[in-house]
Amino acid sequence: MESPIIAGVGMTPFTKPGASATYDVMAADAVRRALSDAGLELTDVDRAYAAYVYGDSTSGQRGLYHVGKTGMPIVNVNNNCSSGSTALWLASQAVRSGTADCALAFGFEQMQKGALNMMWTDRPSPVRDFIDVVARRYEGTEEVPMALLLFGAAGADYMERYGTRPETFLKVTVKARQHARSNANAVFRDPVTVEQVLASPRLFKSLTRLQACPPTNGAAAVIVCTSDFARAHDIDSGTRIPGQGLATDTAVSFDPDDLSGVVGYGVTEQAAAAAYEQAGLGPGDVDVVELHDCFTVNEILAYEALGLTAPGTSEKFIEDGDNTYGGRVVVNPSGGLLSKGHPIGATGLAQITELTQQLRGAIADGRQVEGARIGLQHNIGVGGAGVVTVLG
């Protein structure tokens, strides 16, 4: 099965809640941008996958109908924070299998202020088992919002196991802001110091506010197609998806002695192994990465789960500058979720948009990774699912 071609990408600028258009308008905007980038009309697309978490059923149709009502199949996708990448995985599978010549994945989110937490309190929580694992290790967890609890605990666990200094986590935010300073699509572009990150309000354990991504509004879209379709529509076939993996949790995710599992370390390892194998590449081949840094700890864990550095060595990886320009691999040149923001349904597709533009050599604001040929995208959703995509 041939590797899908990325025909077009598009995204809206990300904003704080309350500062954007409504979800449907943002979705339509992102789709139009991707269609324009590909030189296509909506009628050229066979099917669409719409990703979002906070919204009523068929919100995808609401957004896409602003662009056109073609009668194509539209599937709404909710896989927590990996929803956008899951939509792309489905679109890519349709192209790889030959059931679609051209497929659209688009994602959007109109979020509310505050930390992510459960929306439905009258039924069992899908992440209850993850929360219970953390509660077995640490006291005082009852009133902590879900995301802060899981990632704060995972960070504390990592420091206990490897003796990693708190300053290491703070430097992830500093790097993210440095990368985002010229990214017009990012929410936070002002530089910060280690001291400022440390002095920001404490959330849980050593986790401070500037180590957490902000709730964000935004949308993004990606169009994939076959080689025959690309030739027929005069589409540049230079950027493809040679490898992609989607994984869910195993029993390892619920080990109370290793809390990296509750925030997606295992699913990342599985998805990365599948993506590398399908692409015939390895972590040493990667030039540029967009990974899921919803919290600083998750970036540090992802370095290791993706095979960019050995377990327990992320501190040295950061201190040596191997995660930025001039180092071994540039991680999150967009500024990542920490700076760009995290409109959940759009996040994975915004990562693909950034990487596609990097591989095209089309970044004109000083963030271009020179000579980039292989990109790696990583997107997780606790509860859980992880998607890793190789672009080349």
C-alpha positions in Angstrom: 0.0 0.0 0.0 1.4 3.4 -1.0 2.2 6.1 1.4 -0.5 8.9 1.4 0.6 12.2 0.0 -0.1 15.3 2.0 -1.9 17.4 -0.6 -2.8 20.4 1.6 -2.6 21.8 5.1 -4.2 24.8 6.9 -4.8 26.2 10.3 -6.2 29.2 12.0 -4.3 31.3 14.5 -4.8 29.9 18.0 -6.3 32.2 20.6 -7.4 32.2 24.3 -11.0 31.1 25.0 -13.4 33.9 24.1 -11.1 35.6 21.6 -12.0 33.6 18.5 -14.9 32.9 16.1 -17.2 30.0 17.0 -16.0 26.4 16.4 -17.9 26.0 13.1 -16.5 29.2 11.6 -12.9 28.2 12.7 -13.4 24.7 11.2 -14.6 26.1 7.9 -11.7 28.5 7.8 -9.1 25.8 8.4 -10.7 23.5 5.7 -10.7 26.3 3.2 -7.0 27.0 3.9 -6.2 23.4 3.3 -8.2 23.2 0.1 -6.5 26.4 -1.2 -3.1 24.9 -0.3 -3.9 21.8 -2.3 -5.6 23.7 -5.2 -8.8 21.6 -4.7 -12.5 22.1 -4.3 -14.5 20.3 -1.6 -16.2 18.3 -4.3 -12.8 16.7 -5.0 -12.7 15.1 -1.5 -14.2 11.6 -1.0 -14.8 11.7 2.7 -14.0 13.7 5.9 -13.1 13.0 9.5 -13.9 15.7 12.0 -12.1 15.8 15.4 -13.2 17.6 18.5 -13.9 16.8 22.2 -16.0 19.6 23.6 -19.1 19.8 21.5 -22.4 18.2 20.6 -22.7 15.3 18.2 -22.3 16.1 14.5 -20.4 19.3 15.1 -18.2 18.2 12.3 -21.1 18.5 9.9 -21.9 21.9 11.2 -18.4 23.2 10.4 -18.0 21.5 7.0 -21.4 22.5 5.7 -20.2 26.1 5.7 -17.7 25.1 3.0 -20.2 22.9 1.0 -22.8 20.2 1.2 -21.5 17.5 -1.0 -23.1 14.4 0.5 -19.7 12.8 1.3 -19.4 10.6 4.4 -18.5 12.6 7.5 -17.3 10.8 10.6 -16.9 12.6 13.9 -13.9 11.5 16.0 -13.3 11.9 19.8 -10.2 10.2 21.1 -9.4 12.8 23.8 -6.3 14.9 23.1 -5.2 12.6 20.2 -8.5 13.2 18.3 -7.0 15.2 15.5 -4.2 12.7 14.8 -6.8 9.9 15.0 -8.8 11.6 12.3 -5.7 11.8 10.2 -5.0 8.1 10.9 -8.4 7.2 9.6 -8.1 9.4 6.5 -4.7 7.9 5.8 -6.0 4.4 6.3 -8.7 5.1 3.7 -6.1 6.3 1.2 -3.7 3.5 1.9 -6.4 0.8 1.5 -7.7 2.3 -1.8 -11.2 3.0 -0.5 -10.6 6.8 -1.0 -8.6 8.7 -3.5 -8.7 11.9 -1.4 -9.6 12.3 2.3 -9.9 15.2 4.6 -9.1 15.3 8.4 -10.0 18.5 10.2 -10.2 19.4 13.9 -11.3 22.2 16.0 -12.1 23.2 19.6 -13.9 26.0 21.3 -12.7 25.7 24.8 -13.5 27.2 28.2 -11.1 28.7 30.7 -9.4 26.6 33.3 -7.8 23.2 33.7 -9.1 20.2 31.9 -11.4 18.1 34.0 -14.3 15.7 33.7 -17.5 17.1 32.1 -19.9 14.3 33.1 -20.2 13.6 36.9 -23.3 11.4 36.8 -21.5 8.4 35.3 -18.2 6.4 35.6 -15.2 8.4 34.5 -13.3 6.8 31.6 -10.0 7.8 33.3 -11.0 6.5 36.8 -8.4 3.7 36.7 -5.6 6.2 35.8 -6.6 8.4 38.7 -6.7 5.5 41.1 -3.2 4.4 40.2 -1.9 7.9 41.1 -4.0 7.9 44.4 -2.2 4.7 45.4 1.1 6.6 45.3 0.4 10.1 46.5 -1.9 11.7 49.1 -4.0 14.8 48.7 -5.2 14.0 45.1 -9.0 14.2 45.7 -9.6 17.8 44.7 -6.9 18.1 42.0 -8.2 18.5 38.4 -7.7 15.4 36.4 -5.0 16.6 33.9 -2.9 18.4 36.6 -3.1 15.3 38.9 -1.9 12.8 36.3 0.9 14.9 34.7 2.0 16.4 38.0 2.3 12.9 39.6 4.1 11.6 36.5 6.7 14.4 36.8 7.2 13.7 40.5 7.6 10.0 39.8 10.2 10.7 37.1 12.3 12.9 39.4 12.2 10.3 42.1 13.4 7.5 39.7 16.1 9.4 37.9 17.1 12.2 40.2 16.2 14.8 37.6 16.5 18.4 38.8 13.3 20.6 38.8 15.2 23.1 36.6 15.3 20.6 33.8 11.5 20.8 33.5 11.5 24.6 33.6 13.9 24.7 30.7 11.4 23.0 28.5 9.1 26.0 28.8 11.9 28.4 28.2 12.8 26.6 25.0 9.2 26.5 23.9 8.8 30.3 24.2 12.1 30.9 22.4 10.8 28.8 19.4 7.4 30.5 19.4 8.6 34.1 19.5 8.0 34.6 15.7 5.1 32.1 15.2 2.1 34.3 14.4 -0.2 31.3 15.1 0.9 30.9 18.7 -0.9 32.2 21.8 2.3 32.9 23.9 5.3 34.4 22.2 7.0 36.4 25.0 10.2 34.9 26.2 10.4 33.7 29.8 13.2 32.7 32.2 13.7 29.7 34.4 13.1 32.0 37.3 9.7 33.2 35.9 8.5 29.6 35.2 9.4 28.6 38.7 7.7 31.6 40.3 4.4 31.1 38.5 1.6 29.6 40.6 2.1 26.0 41.7 -0.5 23.6 40.5 0.4 20.1 41.8 3.7 18.7 43.1 6.4 20.7 41.3 4.2 21.6 38.4 3.7 25.3 37.9 1.3 27.2 35.7 4.0 28.1 33.0 4.7 24.3 32.7 1.2 23.7 31.5 -0.4 24.4 28.1 -3.2 26.9 28.0 -6.8 26.0 27.0 -7.1 27.3 23.5 -9.5 27.9 20.6 -8.4 27.0 17.0 -8.8 24.7 14.0 -6.6 22.9 11.6 -7.0 20.6 8.5 -5.0 18.2 6.5 -5.8 16.6 3.1 -4.3 13.3 2.0 -4.5 11.6 -1.4 -3.1 8.9 -3.6 -0.3 9.4 -6.2 -2.8 8.9 -9.1 -5.0 11.6 -7.6 -2.1 13.9 -7.1 -1.0 13.6 -10.7 -4.5 14.1 -12.0 -4.8 17.3 -10.0 -1.3 18.6 -10.4 -0.5 18.3 -6.7 3.1 18.3 -5.4 3.8 14.8 -4.1 6.9 15.8 -2.2 5.5 15.2 1.3 4.2 11.8 2.3 3.3 9.8 5.3 5.5 6.7 5.0 4.7 5.5 8.6 2.0 5.9 11.2 1.0 4.1 14.3 -2.0 4.3 16.7 -1.9 2.4 20.0 -3.9 2.1 23.2 -3.0 1.1 26.7 -1.8 -2.2 28.0 -1.5 -3.4 31.6 1.9 -1.5 31.8 0.0 1.8 31.8 -1.4 1.0 35.3 1.9 0.2 37.2 1.8 2.3 40.4 5.6 2.0 40.6 6.0 3.8 37.2 3.5 6.6 36.6 4.8 7.4 33.1 2.3 4.9 31.9 -0.8 6.9 33.1 0.2 9.8 30.8 0.9 7.8 27.6 4.5 6.6 27.7 3.6 3.0 26.8 1.2 4.0 24.0 3.8 6.3 22.6 6.4 3.6 22.5 4.0 1.2 20.8 2.8 3.8 18.2 6.4 4.9 17.5 7.6 1.4 17.0 4.8 0.8 14.5 5.4 4.1 12.7 9.2 3.5 12.4 8.7 0.0 11.2 6.2 1.0 8.5 8.4 3.8 7.3 11.6 1.8 7.4 13.2 4.5 9.5 14.4 5.0 13.1 14.6 7.9 15.6 18.2 8.6 14.4 16.8 9.6 11.0 14.5 12.3 12.3 15.3 16.0 11.7 12.4 17.8 13.3 9.7 16.8 15.8 6.3 18.2 16.9 5.5 16.3 20.1 2.7 16.5 22.7 4.1 18.9 25.3 0.8 19.6 27.1 3.0 19.7 30.3 6.8 20.0 30.5 6.9 16.5 32.0 5.3 15.0 28.9 7.9 16.5 26.6 10.7 14.9 28.7 8.9 11.5 28.8 8.2 11.7 25.0 11.9 12.2 24.2 12.5 8.8 25.7 9.4 7.0 24.5 10.0 8.1 20.9 13.6 6.8 21.1 15.2 10.3 20.7 17.3 9.6 23.9 17.7 6.7 26.2 15.4 6.2 29.3 16.5 8.5 32.1 18.8 10.7 29.9 16.4 13.6 29.0 18.2 15.9 31.4 21.5 15.5 29.5 19.6 15.7 26.2 18.3 19.1 27.3 21.5 20.4 28.8 23.5 19.5 25.7 21.0 21.4 23.5 20.1 18.4 21.5 16.4 19.4 21.5 16.8 22.7 19.6 18.4 24.5 16.7 22.0 23.5 16.3 21.4 20.2 18.3 20.6 16.7 17.1 16.9 17.3 16.4 14.7 20.4 16.6 11.7 19.7 18.9 8.6 21.8 18.6 9.8 24.6 16.4 6.2 25.9 16.5 6.6 26.5 20.3 4.5 23.3 20.9 1.4 23.1 23.0 3.1 25.1 25.8 3.3 28.2 23.6 1.1 27.6 20.6 -1.8 26.3 22.7 -3.9 23.2 22.8 -7.3 23.3 21.1 -7.7 19.6 21.6 -9.3 18.5 18.3 -7.0 20.7 16.2 -3.7 19.9 18.0 -2.5 16.9 16.0 -3.4 18.4 12.7 -1.7 21.7 13.6 1.4 19.6 14.3 1.2 18.0 10.9 0.7 21.4 9.3 3.9 22.7 11.0 5.9 19.7 9.9 4.6 19.7 6.3 5.7 23.4 6.0 9.1 22.5 7.6 9.7 19.7 5.1 8.6 22.0 2.2 11.2 24.6 3.4 8.3 27.0 3.6 8.7 28.5 7.1 9.6 32.2 6.5 9.7 33.6 10.0 13.1 32.3 11.2 11.9 28.9 12.5 12.9 26.9 9.5 14.9 23.8 10.3 17.4 23.9 7.5 17.7 20.7 5.4 14.8 18.9 7.2 13.8 15.8 5.3 12.2 13.6 8.0 9.6 14.8 10.5 8.0 13.0 13.4 4.7 13.9 15.0 3.4 12.7 18.4 0.0 13.2 19.9 -1.6 11.4 22.9 -4.9 11.3 24.6 -5.1 10.0 28.2 -7.6 7.3 28.6 -6.0 6.4 26.2 -4.6 6.6 22.7 -1.3 7.6 21.2 -0.6 8.4 17.5 2.9 8.8 16.0 3.3 9.8 12.4 6.5 9.8 10.2 6.6 12.4 7.4 9.1 12.3 4.7 
